Amino acid sequence: MNEEFTINQLLEVMASLRHPELGCEWDKKQTLKKLTSYTLEEVYEVIDAVERQDDAHLQDELGDLLFQVVFYTQIAKEEGRFDFSDVVRSITEKLLRRHPHVFPDGTIASFGSSLKPTISAEQVAVNWELIKNQERSRKALGRSERVSLMDDVPSSLPALDRAGKLQKRAATVGFDWQNVQPVLDKLQEEIRELEVEIDARNHDRMVAELGDILFCCVNLARHLKVEPESALRDSNRKFERRFRELEGFAAEQSRLLSTFSAEEMNDLWETIKLRESEATK
């Protein structure tokens, strides 16, 4: 039978790994800043396991991600900044505060004290942003600098994710299209502007206009209730799968793919797409 462990034991293991004399040399050398690249890697590995529906791998990757949280808090504890209990308290208080439809008076004990929540998931998301805006306003009291809805959108986020967050923030005060058609019109407008710069061979302006197109695509995805990062990962996998089939066909013909003409490759590509389409019918 596998031994059962608790979160406190995990914290103890982490503290042991960082022990000044008896700990692991690699773990002792880590800092909060050095950990960030590993954290990003673990997050992407969790996402990959979810999308592949690989439960065994997902369990393992979630453990790795939890270890990252424990690692950060151990370093912070050593530096006298905060510890794991502070992190737990902070997130618990935030969840209680931002779910008034579930915890009416902001306490765990108030759960179930009112009727079943009747607001939709979409309204919950809207309320979440409104509550966050109120929290920002309270934090800003007494500060001399001007407060913006954009203040705490991390600049280190992947560009697609950050674009979506910026747009969602703006939408909370009504700066948004009311339906999808104006977004489609705007996308077509941005494409036309890019075509002008391509004809002018103005590289800097091409970069700017292409950026506008990508930003507009994120806006379109938001209005369609599609996660752009997830949609692009799906397209990446689809392209990779089809290209591997293309390579396989070349191997069957004992030819290098580079020896095929552009027309031949395009014909094969369309055949692969048609085969996939028929297989899904």
N, C-alpha and C positions, 0 to 999 in steps of 0.2 A: 504493500500500500504506500502511495506517495505521502511524504510528510507534509503536513499542513503548516503554512507560515502565515504570519500576520504582517500588517503594514509596519508595526513597531519593530519587528525583526528585520524587515527590509531596511528600515532607517538605521538599525544597529549595524547591519552589514556595511552600509554606506559609510558610516562613521569609522568603522574598522579599516575600510579601504583607504580612508584619508588619515589614518593614525600617523602622527609625525615620525615615529620610529618603526612601527611594525606594519604600516600600510603598504599599499602597492605604489611603486615609484611613478607609474604612469598616471594613476588617479590623483596622486598628490600634486602633480605638476599642472593639473587642469585649473582653469579660471572660468568665470562666468562667460567671458568673451570667447574663450577657446571652445566652449561647449556648443556655441550657437550653430556651427556648421554640422555637428553631429545631430543636433536636435532636428534641423531641417531634413536631414537624411532619414531620420526615424519617422518623421511625419509622412514623408512620401512613401516609405515602405508600408506604413499602416494603410494608406490610401490604396496602394497597389494590392495588398492582401484583401481588402474589402471588395475591390472591383473584380478580383479573380475568384471571389467567394471561397477563399482558402482559409477555413476556420482555424486549422492548426497553426498556420503561418500567422494569422491575425492575432491569435492569443500570444504568440511569441513576440510579435512586433509591438503589441500593446504593452507588454512587460518592459520592452526596451524603452518605450516612450515614457512609461511611469518612472523608470529608473532615471531618465533625464530630469524629471521634476524633482526627484529625491536628490539627485546630484547637485542641482542648482541650490536647493534649500540647505543642503549640508554646507556648501561653500559660504552661503550667505550667513548661516548660523555661526560659522567660524569667524566671520568678519564682524559679528555683532549687529547684523542688519535686520534679519528676521529668521524665523525657522519654519518647519513644516506645519506646525499648529497654526501659525499666523496665516499661511497660505490657505489652509482648510477653512479657517474662520472667515477669511476674506471672500472666498468663493461662495461659501454657504450664505453669508449675509447678502451677497449680491443676488443670488438666486431667489432668496426669500423676498428681497426688495423689488425685484423686477418681475415677479409673478404674483401680483396682487389678486388676480382672478383665481389663483389656487391657494394662496396663503393670505387671506383677507387683511390680517393685521400684521403681516410681516414676520410671523413666528411659525416654527414647525408645528406647534400645538394648534394653530388655527386651521390646519389642513382639514378639509371636510366640514368646516363649520358653516359653510354656505352651500347653496345649491350647486349642482354640477356646472362648471364653466360653460357659457353659451357662446363665447366669442370664437371666431374662426382662427385657424393657424395664421392666416394673413394678417388679421387684426392684432394677434399676439406680437408678430414681428414689428408692426407699426408702433404698438405701445412700447415695445422694448426700446426702440430708438428714441421715442419721446421721453421715456424715463431716463435714458442715458443723457439726453440733452439737458434735462432738469438737473442731473447730477453734475454735469459740466458747469452749469450756471452757478450752482451752489459753491463749487470749488473755486470759481472765478471771483467770488465776493472778496473784496479787499485787495484784489490784484489790479495794478494800474494798466497793464497791457490789455488790448482789445481781445476778446474771446471769439473764436471761430468754430463752427461745426467741424471744420477740417483739421483742427488742432492735433488730435490724437490718432489720426489715421497713419499707421506706421509707414515710413518711407521705404522700409526694407521689405515690405510685402511684394510678392510677385506682381508684375505690372497689371495683369488681368484682374487679379483679386483687388488690388488697390483702386483700380478704375471703378469696379463695381461698388466698393465701399464709399468712395467719394460721391458717386451718383446717388446711392441710397441716402447718404447724409443730406444731400441737397433736396432730395424728394420729400424729406420730413417737413420742410417748410414750404412745399408746393412748387419748388423749382424742378419741374418734370413734365414730360409729355403725358397727356391723359390717355392715349391709346397707342397702338403699335404703328399705325399708318404714318404719322409724322416722323417716326424714327426711321422707317423704311425710306421715306422721302429724303431725310437728312443723309442717310447712307449713300443714296444715289447721287446726291449733291456733292458729297465728299469724294466719291469716285470720279466724278466729272472734273473736280478741281485737281485731283491727282493726274488725270490724263493731260490737263493743260501743262502741268509742271514737267511731265515726262516729255511732252513735245518740246518744251523749252530747255530740256536737259539741265534743269536747275536742281542739283542733287540735294542741297539743304532744304529746299521747298518740298521736294519729293518725300524726304524724311518726315517733315512736318505734316504733310497731307496724309501720308500712310499712317502716321500716329493717330490722326483724327479719325481715319477709317476704323482702325482697331478699337479706339475709344467708343465709336458709334456702334460697332459690333457688340461690345460689352453691354451697351445700353439696350440694344435690340434683344440680346439674350435675357437681360433682366425683365424686360416687358413680356417676353415669352415664357418667363419663369424657368429658364434653362441656366444651369451653371456653366459659364463659358469654359472654365478650366476643364471640367469633366467632359464637355462636348468636344473640346480640342484633343483631349487624351483619347477619346473614342475614335476620332478621325486619325490620330497618329497610329493607333493599333490597326485600324482598317487599312491604312496605307502600307504599313509594314507587312501585314498579312498578304495583301495583293502583290506587293513587290517580291515577297518570298516565292509566291506562285510563279511570277514572271521569271525569276531566277531558276526555278525548278523546270520550267518549260525549256529554257535555254540549255540546261544540263541534259535533259532528255534528248535534245537535238545535238548533243556534243558540241555545242557552240558557246563562245563567250557572249554574254549579254551585250557587250560593247560592239559586237559585230552586227547586231540587228540595226536596221534603219529606224529612224524616228517613226515612220509610218507603220513598220512591222510591230514595233513596241506598242504603239497606240492601238492597233488592231487587237493585239493580244490582251492589252489592258481592258478594252471594252468587252472582250470575250470573258475575261475573269469576272468583271462586274455583272455581266448578264448571267453567268453561271451562279453567282451568289444570289442574285435576285430571284432566279427560278428555284433555288434551294430553300428560300424563305417563304415561298408561296404555300 
